[in-house]
């Protein structure tokens, strides 16, 4: 009996289920996945007086959020 027969309300495609399971397992093994996200959040929360520093922190936070998203997509689809 497959997953859909056991629980008819649970009708995600098999690839999505496998990808999510792979993501959760990978995330449990590697806690460094959250590091770019946290660094990006810290950079977003800093409010310097200088417009140059503000722009610098925005660029840094965008870079770290991009790294985080790339890691998530890599784990899900590779």
mmCIF file of the N, C-alpha and C atoms, coordinates in Angstrom:
data_MODEL
# 
_entry.id   MODEL 
# 
loop_
_atom_site.group_PDB 
_atom_site.id 
_atom_site.type_symbol 
_atom_site.label_atom_id 
_atom_site.label_alt_id 
_atom_site.label_comp_id 
_atom_site.label_asym_id 
_atom_site.label_entity_id 
_atom_site.label_seq_id 
_atom_site.pdbx_PDB_ins_code 
_atom_site.Cartn_x 
_atom_site.Cartn_y 
_atom_site.Cartn_z 
_atom_site.occupancy 
_atom_site.B_iso_or_equiv 
_atom_site.pdbx_formal_charge 
_atom_site.auth_seq_id 
_atom_site.auth_comp_id 
_atom_site.auth_asym_id 
_atom_site.auth_atom_id 
_atom_site.pdbx_PDB_model_num 
ATOM 1   N N  . UNK A 1 1  ? 0.851  -1.182 0.000  1.00 0.00 ? 1  UNK A N  1 
ATOM 2   C CA . UNK A 1 1  ? 0.000  0.000  0.000  1.00 0.00 ? 1  UNK A CA 1 
ATOM 3   C C  . UNK A 1 1  ? 0.896  1.245  0.000  1.00 0.00 ? 1  UNK A C  1 
ATOM 4   N N  . UNK A 1 2  ? 0.638  2.175  -0.922 1.00 0.00 ? 2  UNK A N  1 
ATOM 5   C CA . UNK A 1 2  ? 1.485  3.364  -0.993 1.00 0.00 ? 2  UNK A CA 1 
ATOM 6   C C  . UNK A 1 2  ? 0.974  4.453  -0.052 1.00 0.00 ? 2  UNK A C  1 
ATOM 7   N N  . UNK A 1 3  ? 1.679  5.591  -0.034 1.00 0.00 ? 3  UNK A N  1 
ATOM 8   C CA . UNK A 1 3  ? 1.356  6.671  0.905  1.00 0.00 ? 3  UNK A CA 1 
ATOM 9   C C  . UNK A 1 3  ? -0.033 7.253  0.674  1.00 0.00 ? 3  UNK A C  1 
ATOM 10  N N  . UNK A 1 4  ? -0.436 7.354  -0.589 1.00 0.00 ? 4  UNK A N  1 
ATOM 11  C CA . UNK A 1 4  ? -1.733 7.959  -0.876 1.00 0.00 ? 4  UNK A CA 1 
ATOM 12  C C  . UNK A 1 4  ? -2.883 7.061  -0.444 1.00 0.00 ? 4  UNK A C  1 
ATOM 13  N N  . UNK A 1 5  ? -2.683 5.753  -0.486 1.00 0.00 ? 5  UNK A N  1 
ATOM 14  C CA . UNK A 1 5  ? -3.724 4.845  -0.018 1.00 0.00 ? 5  UNK A CA 1 
ATOM 15  C C  . UNK A 1 5  ? -3.827 4.882  1.502  1.00 0.00 ? 5  UNK A C  1 
ATOM 16  N N  . UNK A 1 6  ? -2.714 5.049  2.172  1.00 0.00 ? 6  UNK A N  1 
ATOM 17  C CA . UNK A 1 6  ? -2.727 5.135  3.631  1.00 0.00 ? 6  UNK A CA 1 
ATOM 18  C C  . UNK A 1 6  ? -3.394 6.421  4.101  1.00 0.00 ? 6  UNK A C  1 
ATOM 19  N N  . UNK A 1 7  ? -3.088 7.521  3.452  1.00 0.00 ? 7  UNK A N  1 
ATOM 20  C CA . UNK A 1 7  ? -3.619 8.827  3.835  1.00 0.00 ? 7  UNK A CA 1 
ATOM 21  C C  . UNK A 1 7  ? -4.035 9.563  2.562  1.00 0.00 ? 7  UNK A C  1 
ATOM 22  N N  . UNK A 1 8  ? -5.308 9.489  2.171  1.00 0.00 ? 8  UNK A N  1 
ATOM 23  C CA . UNK A 1 8  ? -5.727 10.096 0.903  1.00 0.00 ? 8  UNK A CA 1 
ATOM 24  C C  . UNK A 1 8  ? -5.616 11.618 0.886  1.00 0.00 ? 8  UNK A C  1 
ATOM 25  N N  . UNK A 1 9  ? -5.602 12.269 2.055  1.00 0.00 ? 9  UNK A N  1 
ATOM 26  C CA . UNK A 1 9  ? -5.462 13.722 2.089  1.00 0.00 ? 9  UNK A CA 1 
ATOM 27  C C  . UNK A 1 9  ? -4.033 14.159 1.793  1.00 0.00 ? 9  UNK A C  1 
ATOM 28  N N  . UNK A 1 10 ? -3.101 13.246 1.941  1.00 0.00 ? 10 UNK A N  1 
ATOM 29  C CA . UNK A 1 10 ? -1.683 13.548 1.733  1.00 0.00 ? 10 UNK A CA 1 
ATOM 30  C C  . UNK A 1 10 ? -1.339 13.196 0.290  1.00 0.00 ? 10 UNK A C  1 
ATOM 31  N N  . UNK A 1 11 ? -1.482 14.168 -0.607 1.00 0.00 ? 11 UNK A N  1 
ATOM 32  C CA . UNK A 1 11 ? -1.327 13.864 -2.028 1.00 0.00 ? 11 UNK A CA 1 
ATOM 33  C C  . UNK A 1 11 ? -0.237 14.709 -2.675 1.00 0.00 ? 11 UNK A C  1 
ATOM 34  N N  . UNK A 1 12 ? 0.854  14.917 -1.976 1.00 0.00 ? 12 UNK A N  1 
ATOM 35  C CA . UNK A 1 12 ? 1.993  15.595 -2.583 1.00 0.00 ? 12 UNK A CA 1 
ATOM 36  C C  . UNK A 1 12 ? 2.654  14.655 -3.573 1.00 0.00 ? 12 UNK A C  1 
ATOM 37  N N  . UNK A 1 13 ? 3.201  15.193 -4.645 1.00 0.00 ? 13 UNK A N  1 
ATOM 38  C CA . UNK A 1 13 ? 3.939  14.325 -5.567 1.00 0.00 ? 13 UNK A CA 1 
ATOM 39  C C  . UNK A 1 13 ? 5.106  13.641 -4.858 1.00 0.00 ? 13 UNK A C  1 
ATOM 40  N N  . UNK A 1 14 ? 5.434  12.476 -5.326 1.00 0.00 ? 14 UNK A N  1 
ATOM 41  C CA . UNK A 1 14 ? 6.483  11.666 -4.691 1.00 0.00 ? 14 UNK A CA 1 
ATOM 42  C C  . UNK A 1 14 ? 7.829  12.397 -4.675 1.00 0.00 ? 14 UNK A C  1 
ATOM 43  N N  . UNK A 1 15 ? 8.134  13.123 -5.741 1.00 0.00 ? 15 UNK A N  1 
ATOM 44  C CA . UNK A 1 15 ? 9.410  13.844 -5.803 1.00 0.00 ? 15 UNK A CA 1 
ATOM 45  C C  . UNK A 1 15 ? 9.481  14.923 -4.726 1.00 0.00 ? 15 UNK A C  1 
ATOM 46  N N  . UNK A 1 16 ? 8.356  15.580 -4.457 1.00 0.00 ? 16 UNK A N  1 
ATOM 47  C CA . UNK A 1 16 ? 8.334  16.613 -3.421 1.00 0.00 ? 16 UNK A CA 1 
ATOM 48  C C  . UNK A 1 16 ? 8.529  15.977 -2.050 1.00 0.00 ? 16 UNK A C  1 
ATOM 49  N N  . UNK A 1 17 ? 7.881  14.831 -1.828 1.00 0.00 ? 17 UNK A N  1 
ATOM 50  C CA . UNK A 1 17 ? 8.044  14.131 -0.552 1.00 0.00 ? 17 UNK A CA 1 
ATOM 51  C C  . UNK A 1 17 ? 9.496  13.721 -0.343 1.00 0.00 ? 17 UNK A C  1 
ATOM 52  N N  . UNK A 1 18 ? 10.099 13.141 -1.374 1.00 0.00 ? 18 UNK A N  1 
ATOM 53  C CA . UNK A 1 18 ? 11.497 12.707 -1.270 1.00 0.00 ? 18 UNK A CA 1 
ATOM 54  C C  . UNK A 1 18 ? 12.417 13.901 -1.055 1.00 0.00 ? 18 UNK A C  1 
ATOM 55  N N  . UNK A 1 19 ? 12.166 14.992 -1.791 1.00 0.00 ? 19 UNK A N  1 
ATOM 56  C CA . UNK A 1 19 ? 12.993 16.186 -1.641 1.00 0.00 ? 19 UNK A CA 1 
ATOM 57  C C  . UNK A 1 19 ? 12.899 16.768 -0.243 1.00 0.00 ? 19 UNK A C  1 
ATOM 58  N N  . UNK A 1 20 ? 11.683 16.788 0.309  1.00 0.00 ? 20 UNK A N  1 
ATOM 59  C CA . UNK A 1 20 ? 11.503 17.317 1.659  1.00 0.00 ? 20 UNK A CA 1 
ATOM 60  C C  . UNK A 1 20 ? 12.200 16.433 2.683  1.00 0.00 ? 20 UNK A C  1 
ATOM 61  N N  . UNK A 1 21 ? 12.083 15.112 2.525  1.00 0.00 ? 21 UNK A N  1 
ATOM 62  C CA . UNK A 1 21 ? 12.764 14.196 3.444  1.00 0.00 ? 21 UNK A CA 1 
ATOM 63  C C  . UNK A 1 21 ? 14.276 14.375 3.355  1.00 0.00 ? 21 UNK A C  1 
ATOM 64  N N  . UNK A 1 22 ? 14.776 14.527 2.135  1.00 0.00 ? 22 UNK A N  1 
ATOM 65  C CA . UNK A 1 22 ? 16.215 14.721 1.945  1.00 0.00 ? 22 UNK A CA 1 
ATOM 66  C C  . UNK A 1 22 ? 16.662 16.035 2.590  1.00 0.00 ? 22 UNK A C  1 
ATOM 67  N N  . UNK A 1 23 ? 15.843 17.090 2.437  1.00 0.00 ? 23 UNK A N  1 
ATOM 68  C CA . UNK A 1 23 ? 16.162 18.382 3.036  1.00 0.00 ? 23 UNK A CA 1 
ATOM 69  C C  . UNK A 1 23 ? 16.212 18.279 4.558  1.00 0.00 ? 23 UNK A C  1 
ATOM 70  N N  . UNK A 1 24 ? 15.216 17.624 5.153  1.00 0.00 ? 24 UNK A N  1 
ATOM 71  C CA . UNK A 1 24 ? 15.171 17.504 6.612  1.00 0.00 ? 24 UNK A CA 1 
ATOM 72  C C  . UNK A 1 24 ? 16.356 16.697 7.119  1.00 0.00 ? 24 UNK A C  1 
ATOM 73  N N  . UNK A 1 25 ? 16.674 15.591 6.457  1.00 0.00 ? 25 UNK A N  1 
ATOM 74  C CA . UNK A 1 25 ? 17.815 14.776 6.886  1.00 0.00 ? 25 UNK A CA 1 
ATOM 75  C C  . UNK A 1 25 ? 19.118 15.549 6.751  1.00 0.00 ? 25 UNK A C  1 
ATOM 76  N N  . UNK A 1 26 ? 19.276 16.250 5.642  1.00 0.00 ? 26 UNK A N  1 
ATOM 77  C CA . UNK A 1 26 ? 20.498 17.021 5.425  1.00 0.00 ? 26 UNK A CA 1 
ATOM 78  C C  . UNK A 1 26 ? 20.598 18.151 6.449  1.00 0.00 ? 26 UNK A C  1 
ATOM 79  N N  . UNK A 1 27 ? 19.477 18.796 6.740  1.00 0.00 ? 27 UNK A N  1 
ATOM 80  C CA . UNK A 1 27 ? 19.478 19.903 7.693  1.00 0.00 ? 27 UNK A CA 1 
ATOM 81  C C  . UNK A 1 27 ? 19.828 19.407 9.089  1.00 0.00 ? 27 UNK A C  1 
ATOM 82  N N  . UNK A 1 28 ? 19.356 18.238 9.449  1.00 0.00 ? 28 UNK A N  1 
ATOM 83  C CA . UNK A 1 28 ? 19.675 17.699 10.767 1.00 0.00 ? 28 UNK A CA 1 
ATOM 84  C C  . UNK A 1 28 ? 21.154 17.361 10.889 1.00 0.00 ? 28 UNK A C  1 
ATOM 85  N N  . UNK A 1 29 ? 21.786 16.983 9.780  1.00 0.00 ? 29 UNK A N  1 
ATOM 86  C CA . UNK A 1 29 ? 23.211 16.644 9.826  1.00 0.00 ? 29 UNK A CA 1 
ATOM 87  C C  . UNK A 1 29 ? 24.094 17.873 9.781  1.00 0.00 ? 29 UNK A C  1 
ATOM 88  N N  . UNK A 1 30 ? 23.675 18.895 9.090  1.00 0.00 ? 30 UNK A N  1 
ATOM 89  C CA . UNK A 1 30 ? 24.532 20.069 8.894  1.00 0.00 ? 30 UNK A CA 1 
ATOM 90  C C  . UNK A 1 30 ? 23.837 21.315 9.434  1.00 0.00 ? 30 UNK A C  1 
ATOM 91  N N  . UNK A 1 31 ? 24.233 21.727 10.608 1.00 0.00 ? 31 UNK A N  1 
ATOM 92  C CA . UNK A 1 31 ? 23.619 22.905 11.205 1.00 0.00 ? 31 UNK A CA 1 
ATOM 93  C C  . UNK A 1 31 ? 24.148 24.193 10.593 1.00 0.00 ? 31 UNK A C  1 
ATOM 94  N N  . UNK A 1 32 ? 25.183 24.090 9.772  1.00 0.00 ? 32 UNK A N  1 
ATOM 95  C CA . UNK A 1 32 ? 25.724 25.307 9.159  1.00 0.00 ? 32 UNK A CA 1 
ATOM 96  C C  . UNK A 1 32 ? 24.808 25.861 8.082  1.00 0.00 ? 32 UNK A C  1 
ATOM 97  N N  . UNK A 1 33 ? 23.734 25.158 7.754  1.00 0.00 ? 33 UNK A N  1 
ATOM 98  C CA . UNK A 1 33 ? 22.776 25.691 6.792  1.00 0.00 ? 33 UNK A CA 1 
ATOM 99  C C  . UNK A 1 33 ? 22.132 26.969 7.320  1.00 0.00 ? 33 UNK A C  1 
ATOM 100 N N  . UNK A 1 34 ? 21.908 27.032 8.604  1.00 0.00 ? 34 UNK A N  1 
ATOM 101 C CA . UNK A 1 34 ? 21.240 28.196 9.192  1.00 0.00 ? 34 UNK A CA 1 
ATOM 102 C C  . UNK A 1 34 ? 22.181 29.381 9.384  1.00 0.00 ? 34 UNK A C  1 
ATOM 103 N N  . UNK A 1 35 ? 23.475 29.160 9.340  1.00 0.00 ? 35 UNK A N  1 
ATOM 104 C CA . UNK A 1 35 ? 24.431 30.242 9.600  1.00 0.00 ? 35 UNK A CA 1 
ATOM 105 C C  . UNK A 1 35 ? 24.285 31.418 8.633  1.00 0.00 ? 35 UNK A C  1 
ATOM 106 N N  . UNK A 1 36 ? 24.215 31.198 7.308  1.00 0.00 ? 36 UNK A N  1 
ATOM 107 C CA . UNK A 1 36 ? 24.047 32.365 6.425  1.00 0.00 ? 36 UNK A CA 1 
ATOM 108 C C  . UNK A 1 36 ? 22.752 33.126 6.688  1.00 0.00 ? 36 UNK A C  1 
ATOM 109 N N  . UNK A 1 37 ? 21.693 32.393 7.018  1.00 0.00 ? 37 UNK A N  1 
ATOM 110 C CA . UNK A 1 37 ? 20.419 33.048 7.313  1.00 0.00 ? 37 UNK A CA 1 
ATOM 111 C C  . UNK A 1 37 ? 20.540 33.927 8.552  1.00 0.00 ? 37 UNK A C  1 
ATOM 112 N N  . UNK A 1 38 ? 21.167 33.399 9.592  1.00 0.00 ? 38 UNK A N  1 
ATOM 113 C CA . UNK A 1 38 ? 21.317 34.170 10.828 1.00 0.00 ? 38 UNK A CA 1 
ATOM 114 C C  . UNK A 1 38 ? 22.221 35.382 10.639 1.00 0.00 ? 38 UNK A C  1 
ATOM 115 N N  . UNK A 1 39 ? 23.304 35.210 9.885  1.00 0.00 ? 39 UNK A N  1 
ATOM 116 C CA . UNK A 1 39 ? 24.198 36.345 9.617  1.00 0.00 ? 39 UNK A CA 1 
ATOM 117 C C  . UNK A 1 39 ? 23.455 37.412 8.819  1.00 0.00 ? 39 UNK A C  1 
ATOM 118 N N  . UNK A 1 40 ? 22.667 36.976 7.842  1.00 0.00 ? 40 UNK A N  1 
ATOM 119 C CA . UNK A 1 40 ? 21.867 37.928 7.069  1.00 0.00 ? 40 UNK A CA 1 
ATOM 120 C C  . UNK A 1 40 ? 20.873 38.678 7.932  1.00 0.00 ? 40 UNK A C  1 
ATOM 121 N N  . UNK A 1 41 ? 20.249 37.979 8.876  1.00 0.00 ? 41 UNK A N  1 
ATOM 122 C CA . UNK A 1 41 ? 19.289 38.632 9.770  1.00 0.00 ? 41 UNK A CA 1 
ATOM 123 C C  . UNK A 1 41 ? 19.986 39.645 10.681 1.00 0.00 ? 41 UNK A C  1 
ATOM 124 N N  . UNK A 1 42 ? 21.167 39.300 11.169 1.00 0.00 ? 42 UNK A N  1 
ATOM 125 C CA . UNK A 1 42 ? 21.918 40.236 12.016 1.00 0.00 ? 42 UNK A CA 1 
ATOM 126 C C  . UNK A 1 42 ? 22.285 41.482 11.217 1.00 0.00 ? 42 UNK A C  1 
ATOM 127 N N  . UNK A 1 43 ? 22.735 41.283 9.974  1.00 0.00 ? 43 UNK A N  1 
ATOM 128 C CA . UNK A 1 43 ? 23.101 42.436 9.146  1.00 0.00 ? 43 UNK A CA 1 
ATOM 129 C C  . UNK A 1 43 ? 21.885 43.309 8.838  1.00 0.00 ? 43 UNK A C  1 
ATOM 130 N N  . UNK A 1 44 ? 20.714 42.700 8.701  1.00 0.00 ? 44 UNK A N  1 
ATOM 131 C CA . UNK A 1 44 ? 19.511 43.499 8.463  1.00 0.00 ? 44 UNK A CA 1 
ATOM 132 C C  . UNK A 1 44 ? 19.080 44.270 9.705  1.00 0.00 ? 44 UNK A C  1 
ATOM 133 N N  . UNK A 1 45 ? 19.382 43.733 10.874 1.00 0.00 ? 45 UNK A N  1 
ATOM 134 C CA . UNK A 1 45 ? 18.928 44.378 12.107 1.00 0.00 ? 45 UNK A CA 1 
ATOM 135 C C  . UNK A 1 45 ? 19.822 45.537 12.537 1.00 0.00 ? 45 UNK A C  1 
ATOM 136 N N  . UNK A 1 46 ? 21.035 45.621 12.004 1.00 0.00 ? 46 UNK A N  1 
ATOM 137 C CA . UNK A 1 46 ? 21.949 46.711 12.361 1.00 0.00 ? 46 UNK A CA 1 
ATOM 138 C C  . UNK A 1 46 ? 21.495 47.988 11.659 1.00 0.00 ? 46 UNK A C  1 
ATOM 139 N N  . UNK A 1 47 ? 21.389 49.054 12.405 1.00 0.00 ? 47 UNK A N  1 
ATOM 140 C CA . UNK A 1 47 ? 20.956 50.347 11.860 1.00 0.00 ? 47 UNK A CA 1 
ATOM 141 C C  . UNK A 1 47 ? 22.051 51.397 12.066 1.00 0.00 ? 47 UNK A C  1 
ATOM 142 N N  . UNK A 1 48 ? 23.075 51.405 11.210 1.00 0.00 ? 48 UNK A N  1 
ATOM 143 C CA . UNK A 1 48 ? 24.142 52.394 11.384 1.00 0.00 ? 48 UNK A CA 1 
ATOM 144 C C  . UNK A 1 48 ? 23.677 53.786 10.939 1.00 0.00 ? 48 UNK A C  1 
ATOM 145 N N  . UNK A 1 49 ? 24.375 54.809 11.411 1.00 0.00 ? 49 UNK A N  1 
ATOM 146 C CA . UNK A 1 49 ? 24.039 56.187 11.048 1.00 0.00 ? 49 UNK A CA 1 
ATOM 147 C C  . UNK A 1 49 ? 24.527 56.534 9.640  1.00 0.00 ? 49 UNK A C  1 
ATOM 148 N N  . UNK A 1 50 ? 25.611 55.906 9.228  1.00 0.00 ? 50 UNK A N  1 
ATOM 149 C CA . UNK A 1 50 ? 26.191 56.206 7.923  1.00 0.00 ? 50 UNK A CA 1 
ATOM 150 C C  . UNK A 1 50 ? 25.432 55.470 6.817  1.00 0.00 ? 50 UNK A C  1 
ATOM 151 N N  . UNK A 1 51 ? 25.119 56.183 5.745  1.00 0.00 ? 51 UNK A N  1 
ATOM 152 C CA . UNK A 1 51 ? 24.414 55.572 4.617  1.00 0.00 ? 51 UNK A CA 1 
ATOM 153 C C  . UNK A 1 51 ? 25.304 54.557 3.902  1.00 0.00 ? 51 UNK A C  1 
ATOM 154 N N  . UNK A 1 52 ? 26.615 54.786 3.936  1.00 0.00 ? 52 UNK A N  1 
ATOM 155 C CA . UNK A 1 52 ? 27.552 53.850 3.310  1.00 0.00 ? 52 UNK A CA 1 
ATOM 156 C C  . UNK A 1 52 ? 27.557 52.523 4.068  1.00 0.00 ? 52 UNK A C  1 
ATOM 157 N N  . UNK A 1 53 ? 27.598 52.596 5.391  1.00 0.00 ? 53 UNK A N  1 
ATOM 158 C CA . UNK A 1 53 ? 27.547 51.364 6.185  1.00 0.00 ? 53 UNK A CA 1 
ATOM 159 C C  . UNK A 1 53 ? 26.209 50.653 6.029  1.00 0.00 ? 53 UNK A C  1 
ATOM 160 N N  . UNK A 1 54 ? 25.140 51.422 5.933  1.00 0.00 ? 54 UNK A N  1 
ATOM 161 C CA . UNK A 1 54 ? 23.823 50.828 5.728  1.00 0.00 ? 54 UNK A CA 1 
ATOM 162 C C  . UNK A 1 54 ? 23.785 50.058 4.407  1.00 0.00 ? 54 UNK A C  1 
ATOM 163 N N  . UNK A 1 55 ? 24.313 50.656 3.357  1.00 0.00 ? 55 UNK A N  1 
ATOM 164 C CA . UNK A 1 55 ? 24.369 49.975 2.061  1.00 0.00 ? 55 UNK A CA 1 
ATOM 165 C C  . UNK A 1 55 ? 25.254 48.735 2.139  1.00 0.00 ? 55 UNK A C  1 
ATOM 166 N N  . UNK A 1 56 ? 26.370 48.846 2.842  1.00 0.00 ? 56 UNK A N  1 
ATOM 167 C CA . UNK A 1 56 ? 27.273 47.704 2.998  1.00 0.00 ? 56 UNK A CA 1 
ATOM 168 C C  . UNK A 1 56 ? 26.572 46.546 3.695  1.00 0.00 ? 56 UNK A C  1 
ATOM 169 N N  . UNK A 1 57 ? 25.852 46.838 4.786  1.00 0.00 ? 57 UNK A N  1 
ATOM 170 C CA . UNK A 1 57 ? 25.148 45.778 5.508  1.00 0.00 ? 57 UNK A CA 1 
ATOM 171 C C  . UNK A 1 57 ? 24.032 45.176 4.663  1.00 0.00 ? 57 UNK A C  1 
ATOM 172 N N  . UNK A 1 58 ? 23.385 45.973 3.839  1.00 0.00 ? 58 UNK A N  1 
ATOM 173 C CA . UNK A 1 58 ? 22.338 45.443 2.959  1.00 0.00 ? 58 UNK A CA 1 
ATOM 174 C C  . UNK A 1 58 ? 22.939 44.497 1.913  1.00 0.00 ? 58 UNK A C  1 
ATOM 175 N N  . UNK A 1 59 ? 24.080 44.860 1.374  1.00 0.00 ? 59 UNK A N  1 
ATOM 176 C CA . UNK A 1 59 ? 24.746 43.991 0.394  1.00 0.00 ? 59 UNK A CA 1 
ATOM 177 C C  . UNK A 1 59 ? 25.179 42.687 1.050  1.00 0.00 ? 59 UNK A C  1 
ATOM 178 N N  . UNK A 1 60 ? 25.753 42.778 2.232  1.00 0.00 ? 60 UNK A N  1 
ATOM 179 C CA . UNK A 1 60 ? 26.187 41.578 2.957  1.00 0.00 ? 60 UNK A CA 1 
ATOM 180 C C  . UNK A 1 60 ? 24.995 40.685 3.279  1.00 0.00 ? 60 UNK A C  1 
ATOM 181 N N  . UNK A 1 61 ? 23.906 41.262 3.765  1.00 0.00 ? 61 UNK A N  1 
ATOM 182 C CA . UNK A 1 61 ? 22.740 40.444 4.111  1.00 0.00 ? 61 UNK A CA 1 
ATOM 183 C C  . UNK A 1 61 ? 22.149 39.791 2.871  1.00 0.00 ? 61 UNK A C  1 
ATOM 184 N N  . UNK A 1 62 ? 22.100 40.510 1.755  1.00 0.00 ? 62 UNK A N  1 
ATOM 185 C CA . UNK A 1 62 ? 21.596 39.921 0.513  1.00 0.00 ? 62 UNK A CA 1 
ATOM 186 C C  . UNK A 1 62 ? 22.478 38.765 0.066  1.00 0.00 ? 62 UNK A C  1 
ATOM 187 N N  . UNK A 1 63 ? 23.779 38.920 0.187  1.00 0.00 ? 63 UNK A N  1 
ATOM 188 C CA . UNK A 1 63 ? 24.695 37.841 -0.194 1.00 0.00 ? 63 UNK A CA 1 
ATOM 189 C C  . UNK A 1 63 ? 24.485 36.605 0.671  1.00 0.00 ? 63 UNK A C  1 
ATOM 190 N N  . UNK A 1 64 ? 24.339 36.794 1.968  1.00 0.00 ? 64 UNK A N  1 
ATOM 191 C CA . UNK A 1 64 ? 24.154 35.637 2.844  1.00 0.00 ? 64 UNK A CA 1 
ATOM 192 C C  . UNK A 1 64 ? 22.793 34.982 2.650  1.00 0.00 ? 64 UNK A C  1 
ATOM 193 N N  . UNK A 1 65 ? 21.742 35.767 2.379  1.00 0.00 ? 65 UNK A N  1 
ATOM 194 C CA . UNK A 1 65 ? 20.442 35.165 2.088  1.00 0.00 ? 65 UNK A CA 1 
ATOM 195 C C  . UNK A 1 65 ? 20.500 34.377 0.781  1.00 0.00 ? 65 UNK A C  1 
ATOM 196 N N  . UNK A 1 66 ? 21.258 34.879 -0.194 1.00 0.00 ? 66 UNK A N  1 
ATOM 197 C CA . UNK A 1 66 ? 21.419 34.156 -1.455 1.00 0.00 ? 66 UNK A CA 1 
ATOM 198 C C  . UNK A 1 66 ? 22.151 32.840 -1.229 1.00 0.00 ? 66 UNK A C  1 
ATOM 199 N N  . UNK A 1 67 ? 23.191 32.852 -0.419 1.00 0.00 ? 67 UNK A N  1 
ATOM 200 C CA . UNK A 1 67 ? 23.908 31.615 -0.091 1.00 0.00 ? 67 UNK A CA 1 
ATOM 201 C C  . UNK A 1 67 ? 22.967 30.625 0.585  1.00 0.00 ? 67 UNK A C  1 
ATOM 202 N N  . UNK A 1 68 ? 22.151 31.109 1.509  1.00 0.00 ? 68 UNK A N  1 
ATOM 203 C CA . UNK A 1 68 ? 21.192 30.244 2.201  1.00 0.00 ? 68 UNK A CA 1 
ATOM 204 C C  . UNK A 1 68 ? 20.225 29.607 1.207  1.00 0.00 ? 68 UNK A C  1 
ATOM 205 N N  . UNK A 1 69 ? 19.656 30.415 0.314  1.00 0.00 ? 69 UNK A N  1 
ATOM 206 C CA . UNK A 1 69 ? 18.695 29.879 -0.650 1.00 0.00 ? 69 UNK A CA 1 
ATOM 207 C C  . UNK A 1 69 ? 19.351 28.909 -1.622 1.00 0.00 ? 69 UNK A C  1 
ATOM 208 N N  . UNK A 1 70 ? 20.570 29.199 -2.039 1.00 0.00 ? 70 UNK A N  1 
ATOM 209 C CA . UNK A 1 70 ? 21.275 28.273 -2.925 1.00 0.00 ? 70 UNK A CA 1 
ATOM 210 C C  . UNK A 1 70 ? 21.527 26.936 -2.242 1.00 0.00 ? 70 UNK A C  1 
ATOM 211 N N  . UNK A 1 71 ? 21.876 26.960 -0.969 1.00 0.00 ? 71 UNK A N  1 
ATOM 212 C CA . UNK A 1 71 ? 22.075 25.707 -0.232 1.00 0.00 ? 71 UNK A CA 1 
ATOM 213 C C  . UNK A 1 71 ? 20.779 24.919 -0.118 1.00 0.00 ? 71 UNK A C  1 
ATOM 214 N N  . UNK A 1 72 ? 19.673 25.615 0.139  1.00 0.00 ? 72 UNK A N  1 
ATOM 215 C CA . UNK A 1 72 ? 18.376 24.931 0.239  1.00 0.00 ? 72 UNK A CA 1 
ATOM 216 C C  . UNK A 1 72 ? 18.019 24.289 -1.097 1.00 0.00 ? 72 UNK A C  1 
ATOM 217 N N  . UNK A 1 73 ? 18.155 25.024 -2.193 1.00 0.00 ? 73 UNK A N  1 
ATOM 218 C CA . UNK A 1 73 ? 17.839 24.459 -3.501 1.00 0.00 ? 73 UNK A CA 1 
ATOM 219 C C  . UNK A 1 73 ? 18.773 23.310 -3.857 1.00 0.00 ? 73 UNK A C  1 
ATOM 220 N N  . UNK A 1 74 ? 20.041 23.418 -3.497 1.00 0.00 ? 74 UNK A N  1 
ATOM 221 C CA . UNK A 1 74 ? 20.982 22.333 -3.764 1.00 0.00 ? 74 UNK A CA 1 
ATOM 222 C C  . UNK A 1 74 ? 20.582 21.067 -3.008 1.00 0.00 ? 74 UNK A C  1 
ATOM 223 N N  . UNK A 1 75 ? 20.213 21.225 -1.748 1.00 0.00 ? 75 UNK A N  1 
ATOM 224 C CA . UNK A 1 75 ? 19.817 20.063 -0.948 1.00 0.00 ? 75 UNK A CA 1 
ATOM 225 C C  . UNK A 1 75 ? 18.543 19.441 -1.502 1.00 0.00 ? 75 UNK A C  1 
ATOM 226 N N  . UNK A 1 76 ? 17.594 20.261 -1.922 1.00 0.00 ? 76 UNK A N  1 
ATOM 227 C CA . UNK A 1 76 ? 16.325 19.733 -2.411 1.00 0.00 ? 76 UNK A CA 1 
ATOM 228 C C  . UNK A 1 76 ? 16.443 19.071 -3.778 1.00 0.00 ? 76 UNK A C  1 
ATOM 229 N N  . UNK A 1 77 ? 17.248 19.617 -4.659 1.00 0.00 ? 77 UNK A N  1 
ATOM 230 C CA . UNK A 1 77 ? 17.218 19.176 -6.045 1.00 0.00 ? 77 UNK A CA 1 
ATOM 231 C C  . UNK A 1 77 ? 18.475 18.466 -6.533 1.00 0.00 ? 77 UNK A C  1 
ATOM 232 N N  . UNK A 1 78 ? 19.484 18.319 -5.695 1.00 0.00 ? 78 UNK A N  1 
ATOM 233 C CA . UNK A 1 78 ? 20.709 17.635 -6.149 1.00 0.00 ? 78 UNK A CA 1 
ATOM 234 C C  . UNK A 1 78 ? 20.969 16.386 -5.340 1.00 0.00 ? 78 UNK A C  1 
# 
